[in-house]
Amino acid sequence: MCDHDEQGPVTPAEALPANLEWQGEVLGLEPVDELSVLTVCDNAIDLLLPDEGPATRMPVAWMLRQAPMLQAPTLAEGEVPDAPLAQHGFSALVEVRKGQRVSRVLFDTGVTPTGCADNLRRLGRDPADIEVIVCSHGHYDHATGLSGLIGRLGRANLPVLIHPEFWNRRRQYIPGREPVEIPTTSRRALDEAGFDVIERRQPSFLHDRSLLITGEVDRITGFEKGFPTHQAWRGTGWEPDPLILDDQALIANVAGLGLVVLTGCGHAGVINICRYAQRLTGVTKLHAVIGGFHLTGPLFEPIIGDTVDALEQLAPDVIVPAHCTGWKATHAIARRLPGAFIQNCVGTTFRFTAAPAGLTGP
């Protein structure tokens, strides 16, 4: 592990030493002028979705003219655009502008070795522009794409920010069934590839306080109790690991709009994450929530109602369920918050621009 000093892109919040715990003070997250979130990997793609609010879709006309081409001998033209692909994984390219400075962070890397890198290419984005990679947690559908980024990044020793429990061996254990172990990222492989791995439990700033990574999220709701069938190897045996403590999120504060929160799977609970973001920053206005909320399947569907009730109370202006949120939860959110809901898909860019003076929210 290598920690950066104040001049680096990743700094511990309030410059706390790595061994000093955050004590609950409000952290000074700087308002930014513009934030964009490009969905690089997600479970769905729809090339016919229209633009909507802050969401700009990848135009089919652009893809036909400018996307990389694949040979297609059965077509009269002999080739076809190499369209972005969906996968059961998540990755987003985050660009933040403050003044004239634009910084780029890759948040998660998808489930296949080359899916993230290939979709970046298909979307006309260069991995060499990425300055920091943040992994929301250690599950392989968010971290495997690191493999395909090796050799395509623009610098050696690119920072990769993780929670210390990212490395845990994990498995699904359902009584009466054979346990299924989940693929685990190799610490040695990342070191040998030249990544600068930064491990932090506490909050961390990126790019001069433009972005905040939550680190370990407080669990305060009564209904977000984690993943009951999830286990971790603790050196001598398998133990229950329902909380998945390495789950972390990204936060920005867009001037005049409020907080934008980006989750990976949301294992900490999307309500816990949003409330923690408010507590960390002292900003009560929640403008947008984007990412996986992990409400799919019989273990999590019972808390869809409570989650949607709490989301309605939080009242984000924009809500974008993705990845592992699930069909039932996504439709429940769309029904309850129709003015805020926006459908996600690979290739969508969500752009949030600072509100003009005098039009700021609370």
Summary of the structure (lengths in Angstrom):
residues: 362
radius of gyration: 19.8
end to end distance: 40.1
largest distance: 65.4
contacts: 1224
relative contact order: 0.17
helix: 22%
strand: 27%
